[in-house]
Amino acid sequence: MNKSLYGIKNVILLVICKPLYHMQYHKAAFLGSERSKKAQMKLFDYTGFAMLTYTIKHTNNDFEPVGEEMFVGKMVRGEETMLFICDGDGYAKAQSKPLPTSKGEEIYKKIINDGISEFNGDIKTVT
């Protein structure tokens, strides 16, 4: 009898734990989505186009929303520059379309002059 009771407890434990894990993921996704949309709108104000990128990050076998902080970063490839709004860990929350380098640099300087700090590390993006 103890064996079957033990088996039932295990089944109940699995049923209870699995949904909690999914709720944490969805909560992280919801919070991250709000933060990324805010970054997207901020970058849109400067560039006229901004694409939403990361909303969650996977750390230590867990999911977390992207950070609230906003840093500006850039990537230059040939004659084009892409601008990013990222969190403190470098996760890009929003990105511009490729811009001519001179236009990208002009907008980048304006964003910094408006008080958004520069991100100098590696930007984690979907490009």
N, C-alpha and C positions, 0 to 999 in steps of 0.2 A: 504494500500500500504506500509506503514512503517513496518508493521508486516512481509510481505514477504521479503522486503529488509533486515530486521534484520535477518531473517532466512537464507538468502543467505550469509550474512556476517559470520554467525556462521559456515556454511558449509565451506566457504573459509578458515576461521581461522583454523579449524580442519585439512583440507587438507594441509595447509602450515606448521603447527606445528608438525604434526606426522612425516613427513620425516626428519625434522631437528633433532628430538630426535634420530632417527635411525642413522643419519650421525654422531652424537656425539658418540654413542656407537661404531660404526665402526672405527671412528678415534682413540678412546681409545684402541680398540682391535688391530689396526694396530701398534700404538706406543708401546703398551705393548708387542706385539709379537716380535717386533724388539729388545726390551730390554731383553726379556726372552731368545731369541735365542743367544744373546751375552753372557748372564749368562750361558746358556747351553754349549756353546763352551768353556768358561773359565773352568767350572767344568769338562768337557770332557778331557781337557788337563791334569788334575790331576788324574782322575779316569778311563779313557778309556771308560766310559759310562756315559751319563747324559740324563735324561728325562726332557723335557719341562713340566712345571707345570702351574702356574697361569700366565696369560697375562693381565688380568684386575681385578680390585677390585671394589666392590660395596660399596660406602660410601654416606651417607646422601641422599638416594634415587637417586643417580647418579652413573655413571660408570666412572672410571678413569683408566689409564694405570698403571701397576705396576711401582714403582719408578726406577729411573736410578741408584741409589746407589747399591753397591754390598757388602753384608756382608756374612760371612760364618757362618753356624749353623750346629748343629748335633743333632741326636736323637739316643739314645742307647736303644736297646731292646734285652735283653738276651745277646747273644754272637755276636750280629750284630750291626753295626753302619751305619746310613745313613747320608750323607752329603748334605747340601743345600746351594744354593746361593739365598739370599733373599734381599728384599728391606728394607728400614728403618722402615716400619710398620710390618715387619715379614712375608710378603707374599713371599712364596717360588717361585722363578722363574725357578729354575732347581733343580733336585735332583739326587743323585747317586743311584745305585742299592744297596741292603744291602751288606755290606762289613764285613769281620771278624773284630772284635773290634780292634785288634792290628793294622791292615792295615788302618782302618778308622782313628784311632788316629794319625798314622804316616802322613797320607795325610792331615788331619786337621791341624796339627802343621806346615806342609810345607806351606799350603795356608796362614796361619797367618804370618809366617816368610816372605812370599813373599809380605806382605803389605795389605792383605785384612783383614779388621777388623772383629772381632768376634761379632755375634749377640747373645745377652744374654736373649732376651725375648721369648715369645711364638711364635713358627713358625707356620704359617698358611699354611698347605699343604694338598694335596689330598690323602695322605696315610691313 
